[in-house]
Amino acid sequence: MPNKETILGVNVSRETYDSLKQQLFTNINEKRQSFIVAVNPEKIMKAYRDPALRELINTADYQIPDGVGVLIASKLQGGSISNRITGIDLMMELVQEAVVQEKSIFLYGAKPGVAETASKELMREYPNLKLAGVMNGYVKDNAEIIDAINQSNADILFVAMGSPRQEEWIRENRTKLNVSIFQGVGGSFDVLAGNIKRAPALFRKTGLEWLYRLLAEPWRWKRQLALPKFLMKVIKEKK
């Protein structure tokens, strides 16, 4: 049985970093494919209103709770999701384990030069990492992209095209690819390349990245209203 619960019609995994990592690398060794999508309150609210987006998210094998609001919503409806799993942190966990298990990764997406810089940073931190390939997100020929990834024999594919475009691309192309693990990682390549600054560790560990972003960019305050609206919707739907 899938270890998931549903919040406003969207599946959300109950996995921890360790349990998810174990499952994913077992799938690599057994040649099974896995599709990972990160969900946060804003994305769940959009999916609640958009059946096509909801279906796309629920098509994935693992929907990781990337946002403390998802954990709060789970508790409000009597659920048991207690582990926040962010997209970039899961990516780094998979990279670290790939080094240990000698699996290879492929970076696809972002603007020209970004994935290349991100790959150099990864190789600097993990000299034994098996980097199968890198390709920016502006290559137009999809057949060329598919061929490059397949020729690389990568085990794990990180796709950075923004959501939901990256998830749509994975769903449309996963059967054409011999990759085992697919993860949409949004702006993670830009973070690794140094183009985007993450919140300090204290804010991340306490689930207050939203507060850091609000303090750093106060004009974003309207976007922050999505969280209380989301929680009120969860409470209303529970009744």
SEVO-146547 format. One record per residue (C-alpha): x, y, z; residue number from 1. Coordinates in pm, 1 decimal. Example, Ala and Ser with C-alpha at 12.3 -4.5 7.8 and 13.67 -1.06 7.14 Angstrom:
REM SEVO-146547
<px=1230.0&py=-450.0&pz=780.0&i=1>
<px=1367.0&py=-106.0&pz=714.0&i=2>
***
This chain:
REM SEVO-146547
<px=0.0&py=0.0&pz=0.0&i=1>
<px=132.9&py=347.7&pz=-84.1&i=2>
<px=247.1&py=534.1&pz=226.7&i=3>
<px=43.7&py=845.6&pz=147.2&i=4>
<px=-246.6&py=1057.9&pz=254.5&i=5>
<px=-459.6&py=1304.5&pz=61.6&i=6>
<px=-482.6&py=1677.8&pz=122.9&i=7>
<px=-750.0&py=1861.1&pz=-81.4&i=8>
<px=-743.5&py=1578.4&pz=-335.5&i=9>
<px=-363.5&py=1577.9&pz=-372.9&i=10>
<px=-158.6&py=1275.4&pz=-270.0&i=11>
<px=125.6&py=1346.8&pz=-27.2&i=12>
<px=388.6&py=1091.9&pz=76.8&i=13>
<px=455.6&py=1012.4&pz=443.2&i=14>
<px=813.5&py=902.2&pz=374.3&i=15>
<px=1126.6&py=1024.2&pz=552.4&i=16>
<px=1450.7&py=1110.2&pz=371.1&i=17>
<px=1593.6&py=772.5&pz=471.5&i=18>
<px=1293.1&py=558.5&pz=379.3&i=19>
<px=1249.7&py=738.4&pz=47.5&i=20>
<px=1618.5&py=711.9&pz=-36.3&i=21>
<px=1615.7&py=339.5&pz=40.2&i=22>
<px=1314.9&py=280.8&pz=-185.6&i=23>
<px=1455.7&py=486.3&pz=-471.2&i=24>
<px=1791.7&py=310.4&pz=-480.4&i=25>
<px=1621.4&py=-27.2&pz=-456.8&i=26>
<px=1420.6&py=79.7&pz=-761.4&i=27>
<px=1740.9&py=170.6&pz=-945.4&i=28>
<px=1889.5&py=-171.0&pz=-873.8&i=29>
<px=1567.8&py=-342.8&pz=-982.5&i=30>
<px=1534.1&py=-127.7&pz=-1296.9&i=31>
<px=1205.1&py=28.0&pz=-1185.6&i=32>
<px=1118.1&py=389.5&pz=-1260.6&i=33>
<px=1016.1&py=644.1&pz=-995.8&i=34>
<px=880.1&py=994.7&pz=-1050.7&i=35>
<px=914.2&py=1249.5&pz=-767.5&i=36>
<px=723.5&py=1577.0&pz=-744.3&i=37>
<px=743.2&py=1833.4&pz=-464.3&i=38>
<px=417.1&py=1976.3&pz=-329.6&i=39>
<px=364.7&py=2281.1&pz=-110.1&i=40>
<px=50.7&py=2468.3&pz=2.6&i=41>
<px=51.2&py=2697.9&pz=-301.5&i=42>
<px=76.7&py=2406.6&pz=-543.1&i=43>
<px=-191.3&py=2205.6&pz=-360.4&i=44>
<px=-430.4&py=2501.3&pz=-376.1&i=45>
<px=-368.3&py=2537.4&pz=-750.2&i=46>
<px=-425.6&py=2164.6&pz=-797.2&i=47>
<px=-745.9&py=2183.4&pz=-593.0&i=48>
<px=-883.2&py=2430.5&pz=-847.9&i=49>
<px=-724.1&py=2264.9&pz=-1153.6&i=50>
<px=-816.0&py=1897.1&pz=-1210.8&i=51>
<px=-549.9&py=1858.6&pz=-1482.2&i=52>
<px=-273.3&py=1974.4&pz=-1247.0&i=53>
<px=-412.2&py=1754.8&pz=-970.0&i=54>
<px=-404.7&py=1453.7&pz=-1200.1&i=55>
<px=-48.8&py=1536.1&pz=-1306.7&i=56>
<px=73.3&py=1553.8&pz=-946.7&i=57>
<px=-109.0&py=1236.4&pz=-847.8&i=58>
<px=48.0&py=1055.2&pz=-1144.4&i=59>
<px=385.5&py=1075.7&pz=-969.2&i=60>
<px=508.8&py=788.9&pz=-754.8&i=61>
<px=618.6&py=1015.8&pz=-470.0&i=62>
<px=474.0&py=1355.9&pz=-376.7&i=63>
<px=714.2&py=1500.9&pz=-120.7&i=64>
<px=585.7&py=1755.1&pz=137.8&i=65>
<px=798.4&py=2058.7&pz=53.6&i=66>
<px=654.9&py=2310.0&pz=296.9&i=67>
<px=576.3&py=2324.5&pz=668.1&i=68>
<px=217.5&py=2417.9&pz=578.0&i=69>
<px=165.6&py=2067.2&pz=439.3&i=70>
<px=266.8&py=1918.9&pz=774.8&i=71>
<px=26.6&py=2150.9&pz=957.9&i=72>
<px=-254.3&py=2059.9&pz=717.0&i=73>
<px=-190.7&py=1689.8&pz=776.3&i=74>
<px=-223.7&py=1737.1&pz=1152.6&i=75>
<px=-538.9&py=1947.7&pz=1110.1&i=76>
<px=-709.8&py=1662.0&pz=926.9&i=77>
<px=-580.2&py=1393.2&pz=1162.4&i=78>
<px=-301.5&py=1272.0&pz=935.0&i=79>
<px=51.4&py=1165.3&pz=1021.0&i=80>
<px=284.8&py=1348.1&pz=781.4&i=81>
<px=563.1&py=1474.7&pz=1006.4&i=82>
<px=869.5&py=1497.3&pz=783.5&i=83>
<px=925.0&py=1795.6&pz=557.0&i=84>
<px=1121.8&py=1691.5&pz=248.2&i=85>
<px=1241.4&py=1980.9&pz=35.1&i=86>
<px=1320.2&py=1933.7&pz=-331.4&i=87>
<px=1678.0&py=2060.1&pz=-317.4&i=88>
<px=1759.9&py=1870.7&pz=2.5&i=89>
<px=1626.3&py=1547.4&pz=-145.2&i=90>
<px=1832.7&py=1613.6&pz=-456.6&i=91>
<px=2145.3&py=1646.7&pz=-242.6&i=92>
<px=2057.8&py=1333.5&pz=-46.0&i=93>
<px=2027.6&py=1143.0&pz=-375.1&i=94>
<px=2356.1&py=1286.9&pz=-500.8&i=95>
<px=2535.9&py=1179.9&pz=-182.2&i=96>
<px=2389.3&py=829.3&pz=-199.5&i=97>
<px=2471.0&py=808.7&pz=-571.3&i=98>
<px=2836.2&py=859.3&pz=-479.8&i=99>
<px=2818.9&py=579.8&pz=-221.0&i=100>
<px=2637.5&py=337.4&pz=-451.2&i=101>
<px=2828.0&py=443.2&pz=-763.8&i=102>
<px=2516.7&py=552.8&pz=-953.5&i=103>
<px=2518.3&py=828.3&pz=-1214.4&i=104>
<px=2321.6&py=1151.3&pz=-1246.2&i=105>
<px=2216.5&py=1376.8&pz=-1534.1&i=106>
<px=2128.1&py=1746.4&pz=-1498.2&i=107>
<px=1874.5&py=1875.1&pz=-1751.5&i=108>
<px=1719.2&py=2220.4&pz=-1757.1&i=109>
<px=1769.5&py=2585.1&pz=-1654.8&i=110>
<px=1925.9&py=2859.1&pz=-1865.0&i=111>
<px=2243.6&py=2798.1&pz=-2066.2&i=112>
<px=2544.2&py=2771.5&pz=-1836.8&i=113>
<px=2349.6&py=2720.7&pz=-1514.7&i=114>
<px=2342.3&py=2339.7&pz=-1514.8&i=115>
<px=2710.8&py=2336.3&pz=-1613.2&i=116>
<px=2803.9&py=2559.3&pz=-1318.6&i=117>
<px=2584.9&py=2353.6&pz=-1085.2&i=118>
<px=2753.7&py=2033.8&pz=-1203.7&i=119>
<px=3098.5&py=2182.5&pz=-1136.6&i=120>
<px=2991.4&py=2270.1&pz=-782.3&i=121>
<px=2863.9&py=1915.9&pz=-730.0&i=122>
<px=3187.9&py=1768.4&pz=-864.0&i=123>
<px=3388.5&py=2001.2&pz=-640.9&i=124>
<px=3196.3&py=1880.2&pz=-335.6&i=125>
<px=3179.0&py=1515.8&pz=-449.4&i=126>
<px=3486.7&py=1438.1&pz=-663.5&i=127>
<px=3379.5&py=1072.4&pz=-703.0&i=128>
<px=3033.0&py=1157.8&pz=-831.2&i=129>
<px=2949.2&py=990.7&pz=-1161.9&i=130>
<px=2817.7&py=1279.7&pz=-1372.1&i=131>
<px=2657.3&py=1119.5&pz=-1676.7&i=132>
<px=2569.8&py=1443.6&pz=-1853.6&i=133>
<px=2447.6&py=1802.5&pz=-1850.3&i=134>
<px=2206.8&py=1980.4&pz=-2085.5&i=135>
<px=2037.7&py=2319.9&pz=-2057.7&i=136>
<px=1662.9&py=2363.7&pz=-2089.7&i=137>
<px=1677.7&py=2567.0&pz=-2410.7&i=138>
<px=1755.7&py=2279.0&pz=-2646.7&i=139>
<px=1455.9&py=2265.5&pz=-2882.5&i=140>
<px=1482.2&py=1917.1&pz=-3031.3&i=141>
<px=1316.5&py=1674.7&pz=-2788.9&i=142>
<px=1452.6&py=1374.0&pz=-2978.1&i=143>
<px=1803.7&py=1511.8&pz=-2925.9&i=144>
<px=1736.4&py=1549.1&pz=-2553.8&i=145>
<px=1599.8&py=1195.5&pz=-2519.8&i=146>
<px=1891.9&py=1051.9&pz=-2714.4&i=147>
<px=2152.0&py=1238.5&pz=-2507.4&i=148>
<px=2002.5&py=1119.8&pz=-2178.8&i=149>
<px=1970.1&py=759.6&pz=-2296.8&i=150>
<px=2322.4&py=757.3&pz=-2438.9&i=151>
<px=2453.3&py=874.7&pz=-2102.1&i=152>
<px=2310.6&py=567.9&pz=-1920.6&i=153>
<px=2219.8&py=789.6&pz=-1626.0&i=154>
<px=2044.9&py=634.1&pz=-1327.1&i=155>
<px=1899.2&py=958.8&pz=-1191.2&i=156>
<px=1763.2&py=1252.9&pz=-1390.4&i=157>
<px=1713.9&py=1592.9&pz=-1228.8&i=158>
<px=1489.3&py=1821.4&pz=-1437.1&i=159>
<px=1492.6&py=2196.9&pz=-1367.8&i=160>
<px=1227.8&py=2366.0&pz=-1582.5&i=161>
<px=990.9&py=2512.6&pz=-1326.7&i=162>
<px=664.7&py=2356.9&pz=-1217.0&i=163>
<px=443.1&py=2221.1&pz=-1365.4&i=164>
<px=640.9&py=2227.9&pz=-1691.4&i=165>
<px=910.2&py=1995.4&pz=-1558.8&i=166>
<px=650.9&py=1745.1&pz=-1432.3&i=167>
<px=466.3&py=1756.9&pz=-1764.2&i=168>
<px=792.4&py=1688.4&pz=-1947.7&i=169>
<px=874.3&py=1394.6&pz=-1721.0&i=170>
<px=528.9&py=1241.7&pz=-1759.8&i=171>
<px=540.0&py=1276.9&pz=-2138.5&i=172>
<px=890.3&py=1133.2&pz=-2178.6&i=173>
<px=958.1&py=887.1&pz=-1896.9&i=174>
<px=860.5&py=582.3&pz=-2104.3&i=175>
<px=1111.9&py=687.9&pz=-2372.4&i=176>
<px=1397.0&py=706.6&pz=-2123.7&i=177>
<px=1603.0&py=433.6&pz=-1960.4&i=178>
<px=1647.2&py=644.0&pz=-1644.0&i=179>
<px=1523.8&py=500.2&pz=-1312.0&i=180>
<px=1468.5&py=812.1&pz=-1099.2&i=181>
<px=1306.7&py=1135.3&pz=-1221.8&i=182>
<px=1290.8&py=1441.0&pz=-998.9&i=183>
<px=1167.8&py=1787.1&pz=-1089.8&i=184>
<px=1390.5&py=2027.4&pz=-896.3&i=185>
<px=1270.5&py=2375.9&pz=-994.8&i=186>
<px=1536.2&py=2638.2&pz=-924.6&i=187>
<px=1779.9&py=2400.0&pz=-755.0&i=188>
<px=2044.1&py=2433.3&pz=-1028.1&i=189>
<px=2040.5&py=2810.8&pz=-977.4&i=190>
<px=2087.6&py=2761.5&pz=-604.1&i=191>
<px=2380.8&py=2525.2&pz=-659.0&i=192>
<px=2528.7&py=2764.1&pz=-916.2&i=193>
<px=2508.6&py=3050.8&pz=-666.3&i=194>
<px=2247.7&py=3251.8&pz=-859.2&i=195>
<px=1979.5&py=3215.5&pz=-589.8&i=196>
<px=2045.7&py=3236.3&pz=-216.6&i=197>
<px=1870.9&py=2993.0&pz=16.6&i=198>
<px=1740.5&py=3093.0&pz=356.2&i=199>
<px=1995.3&py=3047.5&pz=639.7&i=200>
<px=2001.0&py=2701.9&pz=801.9&i=201>
<px=1818.4&py=2822.4&pz=1115.2&i=202>
<px=1518.2&py=2935.4&pz=909.4&i=203>
<px=1519.9&py=2609.8&pz=710.0&i=204>
<px=1539.8&py=2383.2&pz=1014.1&i=205>
<px=1252.6&py=2561.3&pz=1187.9&i=206>
<px=1032.0&py=2568.1&pz=877.5&i=207>
<px=1045.5&py=2947.9&pz=859.7&i=208>
<px=1183.2&py=2992.1&pz=509.6&i=209>
<px=862.7&py=3177.1&pz=425.2&i=210>
<px=945.2&py=3433.7&pz=697.5&i=211>
<px=1298.7&py=3479.0&pz=564.8&i=212>
<px=1164.6&py=3536.2&pz=213.7&i=213>
<px=910.4&py=3785.7&pz=347.0&i=214>
<px=1177.9&py=3975.3&pz=537.7&i=215>
<px=1412.7&py=3973.8&pz=238.2&i=216>
<px=1141.1&py=4055.5&pz=-15.1&i=217>
<px=852.0&py=4231.0&pz=166.0&i=218>
<px=670.0&py=4289.7&pz=-163.5&i=219>
<px=593.1&py=3915.7&pz=-161.5&i=220>
<px=344.3&py=3956.3&pz=126.4&i=221>
<px=42.3&py=3880.8&pz=-90.8&i=222>
<px=189.4&py=3541.7&pz=-185.1&i=223>
<px=231.0&py=3461.3&pz=184.4&i=224>
<px=-147.2&py=3484.2&pz=224.2&i=225>
<px=-166.3&py=3152.8&pz=37.4&i=226>
<px=-71.4&py=2962.0&pz=355.1&i=227>
<px=-356.8&py=3080.2&pz=583.7&i=228>
<px=-602.8&py=3043.4&pz=294.9&i=229>
<px=-477.4&py=2689.8&pz=238.6&i=230>
<px=-511.5&py=2595.1&pz=605.6&i=231>
<px=-860.6&py=2745.4&pz=625.6&i=232>
<px=-960.2&py=2542.0&pz=319.9&i=233>
<px=-827.0&py=2223.5&pz=480.8&i=234>
<px=-1028.5&py=2295.2&pz=796.7&i=235>
<px=-1341.8&py=2371.2&pz=593.8&i=236>
<px=-1310.6&py=2053.1&pz=386.1&i=237>
<px=-1266.7&py=1843.4&pz=700.5&i=238>
<px=-1607.8&py=1947.4&pz=835.0&i=239>
***
